Amino acid sequence: MANAFFLNATPHIIAVNLNTSLQNQILAPQISVATESAMLAAWKVPIAALPFQGQFGGNNSQNLMLVISEGSSSYMVWEIRSSVPVALNLYFYILGDQVVGMDETGSTGRIVVSGASKVVATRVFMRAPPADS
């Protein structure tokens, strides 16, 4: 079974929660000015046929990802759907005000990421643990 990787591509610490997991994943950027390099912090979750807390659902299922950024006073909730075969790894680059998804071949064509409605976002935020957990 493949995995989905959520990568912090921002200069801020972020908390990520997938499908109302019981715990947030804290992703701290690893930027070195001295060596002019950056390594993206990542959270790996399994891909399954259907979404569940802390796992990504394939088969064009609705996945809801909450992102809380240290660099912002607000949060974002993203709806993610993928029709990529569940045997391929997926990569989601979190870029502050957008998320870009691609499969292990580099294709973005069968992944749709969109901002969740305010009603859905509020529901997800209220069900999530505090940002620092």
C-alpha positions in Angstrom: 0.0 0.0 0.0 1.2 3.5 -0.8 1.6 6.6 1.3 0.6 10.2 1.2 3.3 12.7 2.2 2.4 16.2 3.5 5.3 18.6 3.2 5.8 21.9 4.8 7.0 24.3 2.1 6.6 27.4 4.2 9.2 29.2 6.4 6.8 28.7 9.4 6.0 25.9 11.8 2.6 24.4 10.9 0.2 22.0 12.5 -1.5 19.6 10.1 -4.5 17.4 10.8 -6.0 15.0 8.3 -9.6 13.8 8.5 -10.0 15.0 12.1 -7.1 12.9 13.5 -6.8 12.6 17.2 -3.4 14.4 17.1 -2.0 17.2 15.0 1.3 16.7 13.3 3.8 19.6 13.8 6.0 20.3 10.8 8.9 22.6 11.5 10.8 24.1 8.5 14.5 23.2 8.3 16.1 26.2 6.6 19.8 26.8 6.8 20.9 30.3 5.7 24.6 29.3 6.1 24.4 26.5 3.7 21.7 28.0 1.6 19.6 24.9 1.8 16.2 23.8 3.0 14.7 20.4 3.8 11.0 20.0 3.8 9.5 18.5 7.0 7.0 15.8 6.0 4.3 13.7 7.6 3.7 10.2 6.1 0.2 8.7 6.3 -1.1 5.5 4.7 -3.4 5.6 1.7 -6.5 3.4 2.0 -9.6 2.9 -0.1 -11.6 5.2 2.2 -10.6 8.2 4.4 -10.2 7.7 8.2 -8.6 9.7 11.0 -4.9 10.0 10.1 -5.1 8.2 6.8 -5.7 9.3 3.3 -8.7 8.0 1.4 -8.2 7.2 -2.3 -10.8 6.4 -4.9 -11.8 10.1 -5.3 -12.9 10.2 -1.6 -13.2 13.5 0.2 -10.3 14.1 2.5 -10.2 17.2 4.8 -6.9 18.7 5.9 -6.6 21.4 8.5 -3.5 23.6 8.4 -2.7 26.0 11.2 0.4 28.2 10.6 2.5 29.9 13.2 2.9 32.7 10.7 -0.8 33.4 10.4 -3.6 34.2 12.8 -6.0 32.0 10.9 -6.4 28.4 9.7 -7.1 26.8 6.4 -9.1 23.7 5.6 -8.5 22.0 2.3 -10.6 19.4 0.5 -8.5 16.9 -1.3 -9.6 14.2 -3.8 -7.4 11.8 -5.7 -8.3 9.4 -8.5 -4.7 8.3 -8.7 -4.4 4.5 -8.2 -3.9 3.7 -4.5 -0.7 1.9 -5.3 1.1 5.2 -6.1 2.6 7.5 -3.4 1.2 11.0 -3.3 2.9 14.3 -2.3 1.2 17.4 -1.0 3.2 20.6 -0.8 1.7 23.0 1.7 2.6 26.5 0.5 0.8 28.8 2.9 -2.3 29.9 0.9 -2.3 26.9 -1.4 -1.6 23.2 -1.5 -0.2 21.4 -4.6 -0.6 17.7 -4.9 1.2 15.3 -7.2 1.7 11.6 -7.6 5.1 9.8 -7.6 5.3 10.2 -11.4 5.1 14.0 -11.0 1.6 14.3 -12.4 -0.9 16.6 -10.8 -3.8 15.8 -13.2 -5.8 13.4 -11.1 -5.5 15.3 -7.8 -7.9 18.1 -6.9 -7.2 20.4 -4.0 -9.7 23.2 -3.1 -10.5 25.3 -0.1 -13.3 23.9 1.9 -16.5 25.9 2.5 -16.7 28.1 5.6 -19.3 25.7 7.1 -17.1 22.7 6.5 -13.9 24.5 7.7 -15.6 25.6 10.9 -16.8 22.1 11.6 -13.3 20.6 11.0 -11.6 23.2 13.1 -14.0 22.7 16.0 -13.4 18.9 16.0 -9.6 19.2 15.8 -7.3 19.1 18.8 -5.5 22.3 19.9 -2.8 23.4 17.4 0.1 22.5 19.7 -0.9 18.9 20.1 
